[in-house]
Amino acid sequence: MAPKKTKGTSRKIKDKWKAKEWYKLHAPRMFNEVEIGETPSADPSSLYGRTVEVTVQELTGDYSKMHIKLKFKVTDVDGYDAKTAFVGHSLTSEYVRRLTRRKKTKTDHVVDITTKDGFVLRVKPMSIAERRIQTSQEDAMRSIMGTTLIEMGKVMTLSEIIKSIVSGEMAKDLAKACRVVIPIKRIEVRKTEVLSSGEGEPESIMDVVAPKKEESEVEEISEEAPAEEETEDADAETEE
């Protein structure tokens, strides 16, 4: 007599991974649409809203920017290519911990700004003083930073704001503005978040954040060339 079939044996186990396809994730135009990773999905519509984080070093090869993480969100799918939009950045926790020391005041700030091209951006700088400072001084710095960042947003696009953060120019400008209250050892823009989108797509900033190795090599060669000519002239005088 044949054994009875149970419900479990009659079912076929489906391999969900076989139904999935791999999609390439691309950075937005702000970062020249370079490939930043891959993600699997059985349905392209499920990719919308997925987020991915990469460091500036992974995008540009600049190891001095490996502590800056960029966050992107999938906004469109074309075939097996997924397009993303910039939604914010943050510093790695290890980098922030290295900056924080005992007997020094670390102050966090939160400022919402509207950029020239209509993006609403939440900026979170942090300041580190050499010594303990008073609460009134912290309040004064918050006021100055808030005013400075809001004024920056009025005259700068989102691309220009992110460019100044990655290059460190924004931190320098904030430090200069706060000198009227107290000299600050260090200011870093710890985090940003895009709260709402503006007009159009931000322009590329890769020409600034990417290291320019080729130009430096050309400069070194051009500096060495005159030295060789002088040596040849000196040898000619000696022979005469």
Secondary structure as the mmCIF struct_conf table of DSSP 4:
data_model
#
loop_
_struct_conf.conf_type_id
_struct_conf.id
_struct_conf.beg_label_comp_id
_struct_conf.beg_label_asym_id
_struct_conf.beg_label_seq_id
_struct_conf.end_label_comp_id
_struct_conf.end_label_asym_id
_struct_conf.end_label_seq_id
HELX_LH_PP_P HELX_LH_PP_P1 ALA A 2 THR A 6
HELX_RH_AL_P HELX_RH_AL_P1 LYS A 7 SER A 10
BEND BEND1 ARG A 11 ARG A 11
HELX_LH_PP_P HELX_LH_PP_P2 LYS A 12 LYS A 14
HELX_RH_3T_P HELX_RH_3T_P1 LYS A 16 ALA A 19
STRN STRN1 GLU A 21 HIS A 26
HELX_RH_3T_P HELX_RH_3T_P2 ARG A 29 PHE A 31
TURN_TY1_P TURN_TY1_P1 ASN A 32 GLU A 33
STRN STRN2 GLU A 35 SER A 41
BEND BEND2 ALA A 42 ASP A 43
HELX_RH_3T_P HELX_RH_3T_P3 PRO A 44 LEU A 47
TURN_TY1_P TURN_TY1_P2 TYR A 48 GLY A 49
STRN STRN3 THR A 51 THR A 55
HELX_RH_AL_P HELX_RH_AL_P2 VAL A 56 THR A 60
HELX_RH_3T_P HELX_RH_3T_P4 TYR A 63 LYS A 65
TURN_TY1_P TURN_TY1_P3 MET A 66 HIS A 67
STRN STRN4 ILE A 68 ASP A 78
TURN_TY1_P TURN_TY1_P4 GLY A 79 TYR A 80
STRN STRN5 ASP A 81 LEU A 91
HELX_RH_AL_P HELX_RH_AL_P3 SER A 93 LEU A 99
TURN_TY1_P TURN_TY1_P5 ARG A 102 LYS A 103
BEND BEND3 LYS A 104 LYS A 104
STRN STRN6 LYS A 106 ASP A 108
STRN STRN7 VAL A 111 THR A 114
TURN_TY1_P TURN_TY1_P6 LYS A 116 ASP A 117
BEND BEND4 GLY A 118 GLY A 118
STRN STRN8 VAL A 120 ILE A 128
BEND BEND5 GLU A 130 ARG A 131
HELX_RH_AL_P HELX_RH_AL_P4 THR A 135 VAL A 155
HELX_RH_AL_P HELX_RH_AL_P5 LEU A 158 SER A 167
TURN_TY1_P TURN_TY1_P7 GLY A 168 GLY A 168
HELX_RH_AL_P HELX_RH_AL_P6 GLU A 169 CYS A 178
TURN_TY1_P TURN_TY1_P8 ARG A 179 VAL A 181
BEND BEND6 LYS A 185 LYS A 185
STRN STRN9 ARG A 186 SER A 196
BEND BEND7 GLU A 199 GLY A 200
HELX_LH_PP_P HELX_LH_PP_P3 PRO A 202 SER A 204
HELX_RH_AL_P HELX_RH_AL_P7 MET A 206 VAL A 209
BEND BEND8 ALA A 210 ALA A 210
HELX_RH_AL_P HELX_RH_AL_P8 LYS A 213 GLU A 239
#
